[in-house]
């Protein structure tokens, strides 16, 4: 499902015009991205959490060039679904 499909589905279910729904969806995504960029987690009860995970510095190897490199510590965005979300997906077959 693409962003356009989501906008069409919300527009069809709510009766709100597509332009307004698109602006709302894009504003939501931008707000989540900005919050995670500022190291703030986003919690949506019944849906899940957008969280920032910290990855420690580690040593890796490039086996094709036979060199060792250090990957610095960094943060990555992650999504953790709620229990009800996971259970709903598990029941679908």
Buried (B, 14 or more C-beta within 10 A) or exposed (E): EEEEEEBBEBBEEEEEEEEEBBEEBEEEEEEBEEBBEEEEEBEEEEEBBBBBEEEEEEEEEEEEEEEEEEEEEEEEBEEEBBEEBEEEEEEEE
